[in-house]
Every structure is written in C-alpha cells, then in structure tokens.
Amino acid sequence: AGGADEAAALERLARPENAPLRELGRACSDAQMAVRLVVAPAAAGPAHPFVDVASLAQLPRLSGGRLLYVPEAGGAAGSLSHLAAAVREAMRVSHDATDTVLRLRTSKGLQAVGLRALGGLSHPDDESILMLPSVNRHDSFAAELRHMDDKKPLPPQPVYVQSALLYTGPTGERRVRVSTRRLVTADSVRALAVAVVPPVALVLRAKLALAAAEKKAVAEVRDEIKAGIVNGLVAQRELCPPPLRKTADELILFRTLALLPLFLLALSSHPVLQTPRADPTAAPDALAAQAHDLRLLPTELACLALLPGLLTVHDRALSDGWAPAEDTSAGPAASRPPAAAPDPPPDAAGGAEAAPKPSATPSAAEEVREVLLPRASDVSAGSVLLLDTLHELTLWVGAHASPAFLEQLFGTSRPADGAPLLEAGSNTDVDRMHALLATLRAQRPSYAPLRVMCQGSAASDARLFSRLYANAYEPFLFQLIAEQRPRL
C-alpha cells in the first residue's frame, strides 16, 4: 500500500493543481500577453529539485506562449549551454500571429466538440471558438466532430469542415486565413477502417490521453487505451467471413490498421504515461514538460516524439568510421536522408526570425541508416547510436565502439557520460556529426540538446532501452489476444 500511495503522490506532482496560476494565465490571455517561460531547476545533491512545472505550464498554455524546460541546469556537463540556448529561444520575438480568434464550422448535421488547442481560452458561449493571444507555425489543435442526432444519417451530400483564423500579422495588419476541407464519410465499419490514417489517429489519441491523465491515474489511462484497441479488434471481426469471426487465438486487422496496435503500444509506454520516478528523465517536472509539448505539437512532430528514431552512426562490425547507409545483413533498416528545414510561413518575413539552416557541408546531405522498430537485440556494444526523441538527441556510445572513431568525435577513445563533441572543423567525422545535428534541429520548434551517454551506466542504458518500444510488442499482442478471447 505504501508503494501505491507513493506512486499516486508522484503522479499528482505531474498534474496542474495551482488555481492562482491558472487565473493568472487567463488574465494574461485577456490582456493579450503571451508568456514565455524558461524553467531550469538547478541540480542539488542526489534529490532532483521539484518546481511544479505542471502548474507553471498553465501560464504559457493559456496565453499562447512557450515553455522551455532545461533539466539538470548547472549539473550535467553541457547543461549551461542548453540553458543559454533556451533563454535565447525565449527572448526571440517570433510570433507568426497575435490577437487571434479561431473558429470551426461544419456542415449541417455535425458539431465541433472540445476544441483542444492546448493554448488559449474557449469562448464561453461557443465550443467551436477559441481565442489565442499568439500562434506560431508549430502550434496545433484538435477537435471531435459529432453527429447532432446520432439516430439520423448525414444528408447525402458532401460534408465539409472549415477553420477560420482571424489574426494580426507581424507587420500589424489584420488578416483572416480560411481553410475548408471535404471530409470522408463512412456508412459502414469497413469504409471507416479504410479511411483511418494511423499517424493522425495516434496523435489524436495521445492528446485525449494526456488530457485524461490530468484527472485520472496513468494506469487507468493506459487501460483505456488497451480497451480501445480490443474494441477495435472485436469490431473488425464482423467484417470477416463467418468462419473467421470466432477464431479467438489470432489477431485480424484491416491492412490500413495493421500498425495501430504498435503505435498505441508506443503511446502507452511513453514516459508521460508512466509513474514518475526519482531519476531526472522521469521526474514529475520532466514528464509535465513533455506532456505540455505533446499536447501542442502537430502530427508529424508528435509522431517523432511518440515513435523515436534510432540512427546508426557507427557499427564496428561494418566499418571503423560512419556506418554505411545500407546494410542488408543487419536486420530491418532504412536510409534516412536528412530533410531540409521547413520554409517560414508567409507572414514570418515581417518580424519572425527564420529557422536555422543546416550546415552547407556535403556531409549534411548524406544518408544515415535508421533502425526500424528498434529493439534491444538491435543494439550492439560495438556501435554508436543516435536516439532522436524530438526534444532531446541522445548519442549512445557502446563499450566496444572503434577507439579511432571515438577519437575523431570526442578527442579521446574513452569518453564518459556528458562528454562534449570536438568543435566543428576538427576533422571530417565530427564535421559530419555537427551537420547531422544541425539538420535534425532545424526541423523542430525548439532547441534539442545533445546528451552523450556511454554504455555501462544505469542512466545511459535506461535512457536508451526505455524508448525502444518494439521490445514489448509480442507480449503486448498476446495480451490483446487474451482480452479479445472472451468477447468472440
């Protein structure tokens, strides 16, 4: 009982419970003030300091501002540079739109419910209207569309949803941006299954889960996610030929939904839906900061946070330098050409600072091998791996990686946790690493620090292996089979 009570107490620390801060955030929104908040708790002894990020985050969330969280400030090597980058980001004036009003309209027979833009305030008389002091190109929102009368089908004509954003641009002019989209209508479970886009479904489910986690235990939220998967599996059986509807010891899914159980497993195992722990990466403040960001991110960035990328920088079994872009002998992998930085939005030219551009050196365009569905068995002690969780880049150094390659990166063949890279220009290998980091950082809304972790330390192994979500895939599938069996 003591352990359960302690877990419940830690979970409460990751929930916003400070009413005065909530009211202050509302007051800032009413005054059209967007709050940018840098939270940098200083490491003090073995206990990680607690500053209640969950409650503090209400200020930027309700005012359309930004939260930048820098864990272990003044503690781990390189943390001061991370803090400096966060402060520069917070001080940079880069509002793409201010004094904004967002409204959703739908065709007759539908209504928008629970407009979940995790910044701003809902209109008191209309759930389809949202007021935000500030909007940037990486902000997102989600809403549920419901039948106004669930006993009547939609009229037999095209169905649309329209978003209208009224805002002030960087140069002071008042503008309106309207987007109208035709919706796919489905009159059967089969048509609905074909129309589902798994990444979009994953991100919407994540936003709903994080909203629920502010009021429920994370274990209960995880159970609801799993129950939703089982309900979907059972519903799809009705589409099968009669002999297959009652085969309880196998999973049958539509091809378009085949990856959905894996995606939802990744969501369930994400740190934000786990009980906080004492280590800095899973402390209540760190998890609250991640949850705040996830609820704001658009689909493509939220997917990277939920499904981290694992890049093979070096594999001693293949080469003493950078790993080849293609290797047919090392399991499932894919080459990932670094993408160019996104173009700034049309209104950013008046006052917003453009996103940083990746290095122009030729190495920035070279391909890097990405391990698909990474598992612990894919991790070799003779490798150097780069784990990309969107908010942080972790360079994991295996104990048997090539000493010559490590000398090129760190200036020593035996780097320790937190070791800095050599400066750009020192040699071609470290130049390529700096170019890769610059390219990855240019694709996200805030600075992603690099943390070097060496095999052997508990913190190093936990940081890497806890994010290899495919490790638990087979046991998870067996759980689903066990839970669907009595319902077929």
C-alpha positions as CSV (number, residue, x, y, z in Angstrom):
1,A,0.0,0.0,0.0
2,G,2.9,2.3,0.8
3,G,4.3,1.9,-2.7
4,A,0.9,2.6,-4.3
5,D,0.4,5.7,-2.2
6,E,3.9,7.0,-3.2
7,A,3.2,6.4,-6.9
8,A,-0.1,8.3,-6.6
9,A,1.6,11.1,-4.8
10,L,4.3,11.4,-7.6
11,E,1.6,11.3,-10.3
12,R,-0.2,14.2,-8.6
13,L,3.0,16.2,-8.9
14,A,2.8,15.9,-12.7
15,R,-0.7,17.5,-12.8
16,P,-1.6,21.2,-12.7
17,E,-3.2,22.0,-9.3
18,N,-2.4,25.6,-8.7
19,A,-5.6,27.7,-9.2
20,P,-3.9,31.1,-8.8
21,L,-1.5,30.3,-11.7
22,R,-4.5,29.3,-13.8
23,E,-6.2,32.6,-13.1
24,L,-3.0,34.5,-13.9
25,G,-2.7,32.7,-17.2
26,R,-6.3,33.6,-18.0
27,A,-5.6,37.2,-17.1
28,C,-2.5,37.3,-19.4
29,S,-4.7,35.9,-22.2
30,D,-7.3,38.6,-21.6
31,A,-4.6,41.2,-21.7
32,Q,-3.2,39.7,-25.0
33,M,0.1,38.8,-23.2
34,A,1.9,35.7,-24.4
35,V,4.1,34.3,-21.6
36,R,7.4,32.6,-22.5
37,L,8.7,30.7,-19.5
38,V,12.2,29.1,-19.1
39,V,12.3,26.6,-16.2
40,A,15.7,25.4,-15.3
41,P,15.9,23.7,-11.9
42,A,19.4,23.5,-10.5
43,A,20.7,20.0,-9.6
44,A,21.2,19.9,-5.9
45,G,22.6,16.7,-4.4
46,P,21.0,13.3,-5.1
47,A,17.4,14.6,-5.0
48,H,16.2,16.2,-8.2
49,P,14.6,19.6,-7.3
50,F,10.8,20.0,-7.9
51,V,9.4,23.3,-9.2
52,D,5.9,22.2,-10.2
53,V,6.2,22.6,-14.0
54,A,2.7,21.1,-14.4
55,S,1.2,24.2,-12.7
56,L,3.7,26.7,-14.1
57,A,2.9,25.5,-17.7
58,Q,-0.6,26.9,-17.4
59,L,0.9,30.4,-17.9
60,P,2.3,29.7,-21.4
61,R,-0.5,27.3,-22.3
62,L,-3.4,29.7,-21.6
63,S,-1.6,32.7,-23.0
64,G,-0.4,31.1,-26.2
65,G,3.2,31.4,-25.1
66,R,6.1,28.9,-24.9
67,L,7.5,26.6,-22.2
68,L,11.2,25.7,-22.4
69,Y,12.3,23.2,-19.8
70,V,16.0,22.6,-19.1
71,P,16.6,19.7,-16.7
72,E,19.7,19.5,-14.6
73,A,20.7,23.1,-15.1
74,G,24.1,23.7,-13.7
75,G,24.6,19.9,-13.1
76,A,25.4,17.7,-16.1
77,A,28.1,18.7,-18.4
78,G,26.9,21.0,-21.2
79,S,23.7,21.9,-19.3
80,L,24.7,25.6,-19.1
81,S,24.9,25.8,-22.9
82,H,21.4,24.2,-23.1
83,L,20.1,26.8,-20.7
84,A,21.7,29.6,-22.8
85,A,20.0,28.2,-25.9
86,A,16.6,28.1,-24.2
87,V,17.0,31.7,-23.0
88,R,17.9,32.8,-26.5
89,E,14.9,31.0,-27.8
90,A,12.6,32.6,-25.2
91,M,13.9,36.1,-25.9
92,R,13.5,35.7,-29.7
93,V,10.4,37.6,-30.9
94,S,8.9,35.2,-33.5
95,H,5.1,35.4,-33.2
96,D,3.6,34.5,-36.6
97,A,0.2,35.7,-35.5
98,T,-1.2,37.6,-32.5
99,D,-4.6,38.6,-31.1
100,T,-6.1,35.6,-32.8
101,V,-9.6,34.1,-32.9
102,L,-10.1,30.6,-34.3
103,R,-13.5,29.3,-35.3
104,L,-14.5,25.9,-36.6
105,R,-17.6,25.5,-38.8
106,T,-19.1,22.2,-40.1
107,S,-21.8,21.1,-42.5
108,K,-25.3,20.6,-41.3
109,G,-25.7,17.6,-39.0
110,L,-22.3,17.8,-37.4
111,Q,-20.9,19.8,-34.5
112,A,-17.4,20.5,-33.3
113,V,-16.9,19.5,-29.6
114,G,-14.0,20.0,-27.2
115,L,-11.7,22.2,-29.4
116,R,-8.4,21.0,-27.8
117,A,-5.9,23.7,-28.7
118,L,-3.7,23.4,-25.6
119,G,-3.3,27.2,-25.6
120,G,-5.8,29.9,-25.3
121,L,-9.3,30.1,-23.9
122,S,-12.6,28.7,-25.3
123,H,-15.4,31.1,-26.0
124,P,-17.8,31.0,-23.0
125,D,-20.8,30.6,-25.3
126,D,-19.5,28.6,-28.2
127,E,-17.2,25.5,-28.0
128,S,-16.2,26.0,-31.7
129,I,-14.5,29.3,-31.0
130,L,-11.0,29.6,-29.5
131,M,-9.2,32.8,-28.6
132,L,-5.3,32.8,-28.5
133,P,-3.0,35.7,-27.9
134,S,-0.3,34.2,-30.0
135,V,0.0,31.5,-32.7
136,N,3.2,30.0,-34.3
137,R,3.6,27.7,-37.2
138,H,4.2,24.6,-34.9
139,D,1.1,25.1,-32.9
140,S,-1.8,22.7,-33.4
141,F,-5.3,21.9,-32.2
142,A,-7.7,19.0,-32.3
143,A,-11.4,18.7,-32.1
144,E,-14.0,16.0,-32.2
145,L,-16.8,16.1,-34.7
146,R,-20.1,14.5,-33.6
147,H,-23.5,13.9,-35.1
148,M,-26.0,16.3,-33.8
149,D,-28.5,13.4,-34.0
150,D,-26.8,10.1,-33.9
151,K,-30.0,8.3,-34.9
152,K,-30.1,10.1,-38.3
153,P,-27.6,9.6,-41.1
154,L,-25.8,12.6,-42.6
155,P,-27.6,14.1,-45.6
156,P,-26.4,12.5,-48.9
157,Q,-24.2,15.4,-50.0
158,P,-20.6,16.3,-49.5
159,V,-19.6,17.1,-45.8
160,Y,-17.1,19.9,-45.0
161,V,-15.3,21.4,-42.1
162,Q,-13.9,24.9,-42.2
163,S,-11.4,26.7,-39.9
164,A,-11.2,30.5,-40.0
165,L,-8.3,32.2,-38.2
166,L,-8.6,35.9,-37.6
167,Y,-5.2,37.4,-36.6
168,T,-2.8,40.2,-36.6
169,G,0.4,39.6,-38.7
170,P,3.9,40.6,-37.8
171,T,3.6,43.9,-39.6
172,G,0.4,44.9,-37.8
173,E,-2.2,44.2,-40.5
174,R,-5.4,42.3,-39.6
175,R,-5.8,39.2,-41.7
176,V,-8.1,36.1,-41.9
177,R,-7.0,32.7,-43.1
178,V,-9.7,30.2,-44.1
179,S,-9.2,26.5,-44.8
180,T,-12.0,24.3,-46.0
181,R,-11.7,20.5,-46.2
182,R,-14.0,17.9,-47.5
183,L,-14.5,15.0,-45.1
184,V,-14.5,11.4,-45.9
185,T,-17.9,10.0,-45.0
186,A,-18.3,6.4,-44.0
187,D,-21.6,4.5,-43.8
188,S,-20.1,1.2,-42.6
189,V,-17.3,-0.1,-40.4
190,R,-15.5,-1.3,-43.5
191,A,-15.5,2.2,-45.1
192,L,-14.4,3.7,-41.8
193,A,-11.5,1.3,-41.4
194,V,-10.2,2.1,-44.9
195,A,-10.4,5.8,-44.2
196,V,-8.3,5.8,-41.0
197,V,-4.9,7.4,-41.1
198,P,-2.9,5.7,-38.3
199,P,-0.5,8.6,-37.5
200,V,-3.3,11.0,-37.2
201,A,-5.3,8.6,-35.1
202,L,-2.3,8.1,-32.8
203,V,-1.7,11.8,-32.2
204,L,-5.4,12.4,-31.5
205,R,-5.5,9.5,-29.1
206,A,-2.3,10.9,-27.4
207,K,-3.9,14.3,-26.9
208,L,-7.0,12.8,-25.4
209,A,-5.0,10.5,-23.2
210,L,-2.9,13.4,-21.9
211,A,-6.0,15.5,-21.2
212,A,-7.4,12.5,-19.3
213,A,-4.2,12.0,-17.3
214,E,-4.7,15.4,-15.6
215,K,-7.7,13.9,-13.8
216,K,-7.0,10.1,-13.7
217,A,-4.2,7.8,-12.7
218,V,-1.9,7.0,-15.7
219,A,-2.6,3.2,-15.2
220,E,-6.3,3.9,-15.7
221,V,-5.5,5.9,-18.9
222,R,-3.3,3.1,-20.2
223,D,-6.1,0.5,-19.5
224,E,-8.5,2.7,-21.5
225,I,-6.1,2.8,-24.5
226,K,-5.8,-1.0,-24.4
227,A,-9.5,-1.4,-24.1
228,G,-10.0,0.8,-27.1
229,I,-7.7,-1.5,-29.2
230,V,-9.6,-4.6,-28.1
231,N,-12.9,-2.9,-29.0
232,G,-11.5,-2.2,-32.5
233,L,-10.3,-5.7,-32.9
234,V,-13.7,-7.2,-32.0
235,A,-15.5,-4.7,-34.3
236,Q,-13.3,-5.7,-37.2
237,R,-14.3,-9.4,-36.8
238,E,-17.8,-8.5,-38.0
239,L,-16.2,-7.8,-41.4
240,C,-14.7,-11.2,-41.7
241,P,-16.2,-14.3,-43.4
242,P,-18.2,-16.3,-40.8
243,P,-15.5,-19.0,-40.3
244,L,-13.1,-16.3,-39.1
245,R,-15.3,-14.3,-36.8
246,K,-14.8,-16.6,-33.8
247,T,-11.2,-17.7,-34.1
248,A,-10.1,-16.3,-30.8
249,D,-6.4,-17.2,-30.9
250,E,-5.3,-14.8,-33.7
251,L,-5.5,-11.1,-34.4
252,I,-7.2,-10.0,-37.6
253,L,-6.9,-6.4,-38.7
254,F,-7.6,-4.3,-41.8
255,R,-4.4,-3.7,-43.7
256,T,-4.7,0.1,-43.1
257,L,-4.9,-0.5,-39.3
258,A,-2.2,-3.1,-39.1
259,L,0.3,-0.7,-37.3
260,L,-2.2,0.8,-35.0
261,P,-1.6,-1.7,-32.1
262,L,2.1,-0.9,-32.3
263,F,1.5,2.8,-32.4
264,L,-0.8,2.7,-29.4
265,L,1.8,0.5,-27.5
266,A,4.3,3.2,-28.1
267,L,1.9,5.7,-26.6
268,S,1.1,3.5,-23.6
269,S,4.8,3.0,-22.9
270,H,5.8,6.7,-23.4
271,P,7.3,8.2,-20.3
272,V,4.4,10.7,-19.9
273,L,2.0,7.8,-19.2
274,Q,4.3,6.1,-16.7
275,T,4.5,6.7,-13.0
276,P,7.2,9.4,-12.3
277,R,10.5,8.2,-10.8
278,A,13.4,9.8,-9.0
279,D,15.8,10.0,-11.9
280,P,15.8,13.3,-13.8
281,T,14.5,11.9,-17.1
282,A,11.3,10.6,-15.4
283,A,10.9,13.2,-12.6
284,P,7.4,14.8,-12.4
285,D,8.7,18.1,-13.8
286,A,10.3,16.5,-16.8
287,L,7.2,14.5,-17.6
288,A,4.9,17.5,-17.2
289,A,7.1,19.5,-19.6
290,Q,6.9,16.6,-22.2
291,A,3.2,16.3,-21.8
292,H,2.8,20.1,-22.3
293,D,4.7,20.0,-25.6
294,L,3.0,16.8,-26.9
295,R,-0.4,18.4,-26.5
296,L,0.7,21.3,-28.7
297,L,2.6,19.5,-31.4
298,P,1.3,18.9,-35.0
299,T,1.0,15.4,-36.2
300,E,4.4,15.0,-37.9
301,L,6.4,16.2,-34.8
302,A,4.2,14.4,-32.3
303,C,4.8,11.2,-34.1
304,L,8.6,11.7,-33.7
305,A,8.1,12.3,-30.0
306,L,5.9,9.2,-29.7
307,L,7.9,6.9,-32.1
308,P,11.6,7.9,-31.5
309,G,14.1,7.4,-34.4
310,L,17.2,5.4,-33.8
311,L,20.1,6.2,-36.2
312,T,23.1,4.1,-36.6
313,V,26.1,6.4,-36.6
314,H,28.8,3.8,-36.3
315,D,28.9,0.0,-36.3
316,R,32.3,-1.5,-35.8
317,A,31.2,-4.8,-37.4
318,L,30.7,-2.9,-40.6
319,S,33.3,-0.1,-40.6
320,D,35.7,1.7,-38.4
321,G,34.0,5.0,-39.3
322,W,30.5,6.1,-40.1
323,A,28.1,3.2,-40.7
324,P,27.2,2.6,-44.3
325,A,23.8,4.0,-45.3
326,E,22.7,0.5,-46.4
327,D,23.4,-2.9,-44.9
328,T,21.3,-5.9,-45.8
329,S,22.9,-8.1,-43.1
330,A,21.9,-6.1,-40.0
331,G,18.1,-6.6,-39.8
332,P,15.4,-4.1,-40.8
333,A,16.8,-0.7,-41.5
334,A,16.1,2.3,-43.8
335,S,18.2,5.1,-45.0
336,R,17.0,8.5,-43.8
337,P,18.1,11.4,-45.9
338,P,18.2,14.5,-43.7
339,A,15.3,16.7,-44.6
340,A,15.6,20.4,-45.4
341,A,14.5,22.9,-42.8
342,P,10.8,23.9,-43.4
343,D,10.2,27.2,-45.1
344,P,9.0,30.0,-42.8
345,P,5.3,30.8,-43.1
346,P,4.2,33.6,-45.4
347,D,3.7,36.1,-42.6
348,A,7.1,35.4,-40.9
349,A,9.1,37.7,-43.1
350,G,7.9,40.8,-41.4
351,G,9.4,40.1,-38.0
352,A,10.0,36.5,-37.2
353,E,13.4,35.0,-37.2
354,A,13.8,32.3,-39.8
355,A,14.5,28.7,-38.6
356,P,18.2,27.9,-38.5
357,K,19.6,26.3,-41.6
358,P,21.6,23.1,-41.6
359,S,25.2,23.1,-42.4
360,A,26.0,23.5,-46.1
361,T,28.8,21.0,-46.0
362,P,28.3,18.0,-48.3
363,S,28.1,15.6,-45.3
364,A,24.8,17.2,-44.3
365,A,23.1,15.6,-47.3
366,E,24.5,12.2,-46.8
367,E,22.2,9.4,-45.8
368,V,22.1,7.9,-42.3
369,R,20.8,4.4,-41.5
370,E,17.7,4.3,-39.4
371,V,16.7,1.1,-37.5
372,L,13.0,0.4,-38.0
373,L,11.1,-0.9,-35.0
374,P,14.2,-0.8,-32.8
375,R,14.6,-3.5,-30.1
376,A,17.3,-4.2,-27.5
377,S,18.6,-7.0,-29.8
378,D,19.5,-4.4,-32.4
379,V,21.8,-2.6,-30.0
380,S,25.4,-3.7,-30.3
381,A,28.2,-2.8,-27.9
382,G,30.3,-2.0,-30.9
383,S,28.0,0.7,-32.2
384,V,27.3,4.4,-31.7
385,L,23.6,5.2,-31.9
386,L,21.7,8.5,-32.0
387,L,18.3,8.4,-30.4
388,D,16.0,11.2,-31.6
389,T,13.1,11.8,-29.2
390,L,12.3,15.3,-30.7
391,H,13.1,17.2,-27.6
392,E,16.4,15.6,-27.0
393,L,19.1,13.9,-29.0
394,T,21.0,11.1,-27.1
395,L,24.3,9.8,-28.5
396,W,24.7,6.4,-27.0
397,V,28.3,5.1,-27.2
398,G,28.9,1.3,-27.0
399,A,31.7,-0.1,-24.8
400,H,33.4,-1.7,-27.8
401,A,33.0,1.1,-30.4
402,S,36.1,1.8,-32.6
403,P,38.6,3.8,-30.5
404,A,39.7,5.6,-33.6
405,F,36.2,6.7,-34.4
406,L,35.7,7.9,-30.8
407,E,38.9,9.9,-31.0
408,Q,37.5,11.6,-34.1
409,L,34.3,12.6,-32.3
410,F,35.5,13.4,-28.7
411,G,39.3,13.7,-28.9
412,T,39.6,10.6,-26.6
413,S,39.0,6.9,-27.1
414,R,37.3,6.6,-23.7
415,P,34.6,9.3,-23.4
416,A,32.4,9.5,-20.3
417,D,28.8,10.5,-19.9
418,G,28.3,14.1,-20.9
419,A,31.5,14.3,-22.9
420,P,31.4,17.2,-25.5
421,L,32.0,16.7,-29.2
422,L,35.1,18.3,-30.7
423,E,34.4,21.6,-32.3
424,A,33.3,21.7,-35.9
425,G,36.3,21.9,-38.3
426,S,38.4,19.5,-36.2
427,N,38.0,16.6,-38.7
428,T,35.6,15.3,-41.3
429,D,33.9,12.8,-39.0
430,V,33.0,15.3,-36.3
431,D,32.0,17.8,-39.0
432,R,29.5,15.3,-40.4
433,M,28.1,14.8,-36.9
434,H,27.7,18.5,-36.4
435,A,26.0,18.8,-39.8
436,L,23.6,15.9,-38.9
437,L,22.7,17.5,-35.6
438,A,22.1,20.9,-37.2
439,T,19.8,19.3,-39.8
440,L,17.8,17.5,-37.2
441,R,17.5,20.5,-35.0
442,A,16.2,22.7,-37.9
443,Q,13.1,20.5,-38.2
444,R,11.7,21.1,-34.7
445,P,10.2,24.1,-32.9
446,S,12.8,24.4,-30.1
447,Y,16.5,23.6,-29.5
448,A,17.2,19.9,-28.9
449,P,20.2,19.4,-26.6
450,L,22.7,16.6,-27.3
451,R,23.4,14.2,-24.4
452,V,26.3,11.8,-24.7
453,M,25.7,8.6,-22.7
454,C,28.2,5.7,-22.5
455,Q,27.3,2.1,-22.1
456,G,27.6,0.7,-18.6
457,S,26.0,3.5,-16.6
458,A,22.4,2.8,-15.3
459,A,21.3,6.3,-16.5
460,S,22.7,5.6,-20.0
461,D,21.1,2.2,-20.5
462,A,17.7,3.4,-19.1
463,R,17.6,6.4,-21.3
464,L,18.1,4.3,-24.4
465,F,16.4,1.0,-23.8
466,S,13.3,2.5,-22.2
467,R,12.4,4.2,-25.5
468,L,12.8,1.0,-27.7
469,Y,9.0,0.5,-27.7
470,A,9.2,-2.6,-30.0
471,N,10.8,-4.6,-27.2
472,A,7.3,-5.3,-25.7
473,Y,5.4,-5.8,-29.0
474,E,5.0,-9.6,-28.9
475,P,3.9,-9.7,-25.2
476,F,1.5,-6.9,-25.9
477,L,-0.1,-8.8,-28.8
478,F,-0.5,-11.9,-26.6
479,Q,-2.3,-9.6,-24.0
480,L,-4.6,-8.4,-26.7
481,I,-5.4,-12.0,-27.8
482,A,-6.2,-12.9,-24.2
483,E,-8.5,-9.9,-23.8
484,Q,-10.4,-10.4,-27.1
485,R,-10.9,-14.2,-26.5
486,P,-13.9,-14.0,-24.2
487,R,-15.6,-11.5,-26.5
488,L,-15.6,-13.6,-29.6
